[in-house]
Amino acid sequence: MAKSAVLAPLARRDLLGATRWIAKDNPTAAVALRDAVFAAARRIGEHPHIGVIKPTVASEAMRFVMLTGFSIHHCIQRESRSSHHPANIARRP
């Protein structure tokens, strides 16, 4: 079984903050966001080079992954080229 990508600590905090904020008005949407991010992490772990490169927005190491109703991006790190070291999901600072 392929490993899931790992959320960077900042991405994990951002996700928690976003889901808490969204849940105030729409708990179902908050759960959907969380589930979508973790599903993307699984896909990125299986295929670290998935996603769209947008050189006008970020370096080529940054890939953007579209989700139904959401958009996230992840950064391919040197060690992620091996299936033993999955990419991180992170947000741009």
C-alpha positions, -999 to 999 in steps of 0.1 A, spaced: 0 0 0 13 34 -9 21 59 18 1 91 21 17 125 17 23 142 51 8 175 59 34 201 69 28 214 104 17 248 91 -7 231 66 -21 209 94 -28 241 115 -43 259 85 -66 229 78 -77 227 114 -83 265 115 -102 264 82 -124 235 92 -132 250 125 -141 283 109 -162 267 81 -179 244 106 -195 274 124 -217 279 93 -216 246 75 -203 215 94 -208 193 63 -186 215 42 -159 215 69 -159 177 69 -158 177 31 -128 199 31 -109 177 56 -118 146 37 -108 161 3 -74 172 17 -66 137 31 -78 121 -1 -54 143 -20 -26 134 4 -32 98 -4 -31 105 -42 0 127 -38 17 99 -18 10 75 -46 19 99 -74 42 127 -60 45 145 -93 8 149 -99 -6 184 -103 -2 214 -125 30 235 -126 22 272 -126 56 290 -131 40 324 -130 28 317 -95 54 295 -78 86 275 -85 84 244 -106 88 223 -74 53 235 -64 24 216 -79 -13 226 -78 -39 199 -73 -76 207 -81 -103 191 -59 -140 192 -64 -149 225 -49 -114 231 -35 -78 238 -46 -46 228 -28 -10 228 -37 20 207 -27 57 211 -29 78 183 -43 108 179 -21 140 163 -33 135 133 -10 99 129 -23 111 114 -56 113 81 -39 81 63 -29 95 61 6 94 98 11 61 113 1 56 150 -8 42 175 17 10 194 13 16 230 21 4 264 15 25 293 2 37 316 29 
